Amino acid sequence: MSGELASFEVDGYQLVYQDLGEGTPVLLVHGSLCDYRYWQWQLRASASATG
């Protein structure tokens, strides 16, 4: 679980994502006044959860 950021381009826009854990992907969308760090506690807990 490295937590490094990666990115790709869609229609001229750079999209950045963080890939943590294993299993079914979950997409978390933050509001306009924050970034991926808003989810830091949920990301770590979800990435390490088993089930």
C-alpha positions in Angstrom: 0.0 0.0 0.0 2.2 2.8 -1.3 -0.3 5.6 -1.5 1.6 7.3 -4.3 -0.4 9.6 -6.5 -0.8 8.7 -10.2 -2.6 10.6 -13.0 -4.0 10.3 -16.5 -5.4 12.7 -19.0 -9.1 12.8 -20.1 -10.3 15.3 -22.7 -7.4 17.6 -21.9 -7.8 17.5 -18.1 -5.3 15.9 -15.8 -7.0 13.5 -13.3 -5.0 12.5 -10.3 -5.8 9.4 -8.2 -4.4 7.4 -5.3 -4.5 3.6 -5.4 -4.6 1.9 -2.0 -5.4 -1.6 -0.8 -7.0 -4.4 -2.7 -10.5 -5.5 -3.8 -13.4 -3.6 -5.3 -12.5 0.0 -6.2 -14.3 2.8 -4.4 -14.4 6.4 -5.8 -14.4 9.2 -3.2 -15.2 12.7 -4.6 -14.2 15.7 -2.5 -15.7 19.2 -2.7 -14.2 22.1 -4.6 -12.3 23.6 -1.6 -10.3 20.5 -0.6 -8.2 17.8 -2.1 -7.5 14.1 -1.6 -6.1 14.7 1.9 -9.6 15.4 3.1 -10.1 11.6 3.0 -6.9 10.6 4.7 -8.5 8.8 7.7 -11.1 7.0 5.6 -8.6 6.0 3.0 -6.2 4.3 5.4 -9.0 2.5 7.3 -10.7 1.3 4.1 -7.5 0.2 2.4 -6.5 -2.0 5.4 -10.0 -3.4 6.0 -10.6 -7.0 5.1 -13.9 -8.4 4.3 
